[in-house]
Amino acid sequence: MYRVEVCLKKHLTDARGEGLTRDIQDLGIGKVSSIRVVDIYWLDGDLEPGDLDLVCRELLADPIIQDYWCGEALELGRGVHAVRVTYNAGVTDPVEQSIVKAVADLGIISLRAVKTGKCYVIEGALDAQSLETITRRVLVNPTVEHVVEDEITTLLDKPGYQLELRHVELLETDEGSLCRLAQEFGFSGDELTAITSYFRGENRNPTDVELETLAQTWSEHCCHKTFKGRIKLAHSEIDNLLESTIVKATRELDRAWCLSVFEDNAGVIDFDGSWAVCFKVETHNHPSAIEPYGGAATGIGGVVRDILGTGLAAKPILNTDVFCFAPPDLPYDRLPPGVLHPRSVLKGVRAGVADYGNRLGIPTANGSIRFDERYLANPLVFCGSVGIMPKQCALRGHHKSGELVVLVGGRTGRDGIHGVTFASGKLTQRSTELSYSAVQIGDPIVEKKMIDALIRARDERLFSRITDCGGGGLSSAVGEMAADTGVRVHLDKVPLKYSGLSYDEIWISEAQERMVLAVPQECFDRLLKLFACEDVEATVIGEFTDSQALELFYQGTLVCNLDMRFLHRGRPQLQLEAFWEPVVRPGEINEMPSDLGEMLLSILGSWNVCSKEWVIRQYDYEVQGTSVLKPLVGKENDGPSDAAIIKPLQDSKAGLIVANGINQRYGDIDPYWMAASAIDEALRQVVAVGGSLERVALLDNFCWGDVSEPQSLGALVRACEACRDMSLAYGTPFISGKDSLNNEVQIGGKSVSVPHTLLVSSLAVMEDVAGTVSMDFKRVGDLVYLLGRTYRELGGSEYFATLGLMAGCVPVVRPPESKKLMATLSRAMASGIVTACHDLSEGGLGVAVAEMAIAGRVGATIRLDRVPLGEGVDRDDLVLFSESNGRFLVTIALASRDKFERAMGEASFALIGRVTTLGRLIIHGLQGKKVVDRSIEELRTVWQEPLRW
Amino acid sequence: MSRVRVLVLRAPGSNCDYETAFAFEQAGASTSLVHIGELVRRERNLNDFQIVAIPGGFTYGDDLGAGKILANEIRFRLGQDVPRFVESGRLVLGICNGFQALVKAGILPSPRVGQQRMSVTYNDSGRFECRWVHLRVNRDSPCLFTEGIERLYLPVAHGEGKVVAAPEVLSGMRKVLYYVDELGNRAGYPYNPNGSVDDVAGVCDDSGRVFGLMPHPERSVRGSQQPHWTQGATEGFGEGFRLFANAVKWARGL
């Protein structure tokens, strides 16, 4: 056993160490003067003396920038502390595999195992308690890591496993045991009764793995039982909420370009007649709450596998990420026990998404971040991905009896066991202790290799069906694939990361980077060869049958034999109750502030509105070379784009627009208008960048509180009704969606719910990317027009939030007016006369005009008395900060004035100002007086400051 | 006349392979995406090609340092294949991760030395950053990829792009590209996005035929990839295209 430590040479900047030093200073422990990060490698094997030297010199240490030493302890001077940290047993460390491979490249075969770690050498006068605080808050996440106290002497602890088939007593047991059983597996009373009667019919008790399979398959996460349940309202009843609202609208719209909706891992639409595109957004909230880095990374990994597992495999071409956090400036003394600080959560989630997404080579080109204190212990992490495939691969495949069940990609370990039941339940203070096995660290390179191999195999038609191993692991993947046929799986054939896994652990493990294929016997040899060439494992673990049974074997012993019909159709429908009534808000609003310029600065500097450049830049949004409209635009590439546009095919002019709408605050007043506003925003952004409503597909992602509360479920019903109504009104179908319910946290005996949050994502096809319009002011002298009417709608607005006010009317959506305006604007833009366009959302007109000026590094002068107004908008602040939907700010060249005004026809619009050379934003109020006069540089600084870490 | 043949080298974790191949194809070459395993197993032969391009990505996850494991594979599993390829008068291009691998395999700054002389490491900011950078071409460099080019505006996207070398290596190094500001002056962060010594963004060997750079010219091949194209500033090809056109033009003579 050898321990090798590698460290940057003293004269070089240790950027990792400096980052940690800053994190510690953020904690208010200012006594740390520096940190150096030392990489530790434990090597187990009988290496020749020359070999160890070779490994260190040629592999572990970079001769130009690093020093290394073997075995000896670090010399620590006074005031220098060393903390050694390594991953917990069972957590996958991708670097270990790489080292084994690279050591073999050096011609050394006697290395048996590797483990990595980090040693943090901290300089500064610290007492034991501060050192402990630093370790706990910055250096170690106990969910996946621990401090190494003693020297590690072996890595080769290989536990064996002897089959011991376990049955669970179900048929002859008392009420109390049944209750405990229900709780353990997450079954409702009705469900357990159905299960008991099934096994009574079989005249035997279930095995543990049979109950596990039922628990996974019947979990909220896998079968969305709330959405499919029977909901009793005051005067009516809903049988299957999803079918009767969102899906119903899609069926009514019946667009020919919708190729596969609500049935596969992602929704699929026609791109250009030859190619199809698919889109899916997933949530990964609970894992991200306790291990932000791993949770978010595996969120990306999971949604990318959804894309790979759609139709006969699509190639991922764009990622989008939306996060909801508590404000990062929360004082530490207000942090409840067991909860990670929002700053750490934000940094970890961002790093996880970037490290995983960047390594997959998929551009992260769109996203959003929302802040609200109620996300403190339960952040929301939405990970989305778009894929492309030949149109003939757009539909889910069919396999025949006798085809092979082939598991490809990474190996199976104890990762993520019970992830699904964890995701479906509530988080508790003890979540961080209990759920260690539910959180995983991904290996993006394994997934990248798998993508490369699968796309090649698809093009050779080597498999007839594919699905991802996501929540529920093999249990869900194989169980669903074989739902209409039957399957026989030999669990001992599954390749393992380490020995000692029991048959049920293998079956439900959520180890990352795995997919399941149905492969015709005659294609397998070719598939195996292709996968070997891409360095990806592919293993036959069973065969599909026509028995209608799920049969699992371990070393020849039958450990599970369930009727597929019972597994997939035997679950009793959930019975729920719902009602909704508005939470009455006081009608009174504030006095008009004396200085609107100051107010504009406050809003620009708020967490929700401020620039997210720091986050965006850490994503590779250029990879694949498809970008047309980047997330950052304008003169200095720092303006916030309304949407992303990519050109996915090199030989086609057609583009894809991706945008999103989200605003949880509106939901506090009325979830119906929250949902409607999110849809309007997601569509507005498509139009703002040069798209049209012709071919726009939508996705819904609901993150809700405890839906066993009737009021909470009532809110969900209202949001779904809005989705149905708006989808029909705009002619934009939903094609897929996802829900994460029960986002509630127990803190100190009190239940805290996230605000009901709906993310609406839009995917639009654009005929020719030449029509792209960015949001930055382009030329001095351009005319500034405001399109759409401004109403007295400030309920849930950023302005009122800045004032701490919960009052006023929530922005509503007026589809006939809004849809017509969007169509008119699209036509005007297609004629090429619009030089810039930005949609109005958080912060209203004030924020939109400021952002356009900042992005263009030019000034603007506008007049509020020209703005088309609705009833009662009688104050400058209301005009400036109302968040009415359906509005755009556009610029055109002076010469295009007549043409533009003719094109706009009857729509509500007005010329409100001009782009100027002054470098100042000047706003004249309703009375003609100057109410804002600020330099663009000042606006920019305030807007960029908060998230420039 | 047969077309110039380009081998785009893939390895586990490569991810700019398609767009790099596309850039060469736009310049008139034919391309093959070849996995490093195919070269190791001698199923493919470098000598069937005039240009080898190592694209960007995160080969082997960039574990143990960006490009390191691929570099070792090139050194220890392909042996003298790449140095001989260069010796025979052909071209090698390394972009981002490919540049990191060429440096760590000892092929840059000079393929003759056969061991690592410089390195590319973590950005001073400690962050991965994606941003467009202004570049000035060193007129005195023998690099044939940049012939006739004075300035470039290209994107970088990396966490480990800081060029580091001892002073004696640095002074002898053939620097091709420098990070500069809009006016062409050296200007520090964020113009130099990673803290590279002497603002070096790209390096070639003495022959000018082996070239490595951190920025991504293959992401700047069509006009609408340039950030300011919606202001009506760019049409047709992107600025990075010229590097590929130069290489293919030169290789036609081989």
Interface residues (C-beta under 8 A of the other chain):
Chain A: L8 L12 T13 A15 R16 E18 G19 E58 L59 L60 D62 P63 I64 I65 P94 V95 S98 I99 K101 A102 D105 L106 G107 A354 N358 R359 L360 G361 D443 P444 I445 K448 K449 D452 C533 E534 D535 I616 R617 Q618 Y619 D620 Y621 E622 V623 Q624 G625 S627 V628 L629 K630 V633 K635 N637 K647 Q650 V769 A770 T772 V773 S774 D776 K778
Chain B: R10 P12 G13 S14 N15 C16 Y18 E19 F22 H35 G37 E38 G56 G57 F58 Y60 G61 D62 D63 L64 G65 K68 I69 N72 E73 F76 R77 K104 Q116 R117 M118 S119 T121 Y122 N123 D124 S125 G126 R127 F128 E129 C130 R131 W132 P155 A157 V164 A165 A166 G195 H216 E218 R219 V221 S224 Q225 P227 H228 T230 Q231 G232
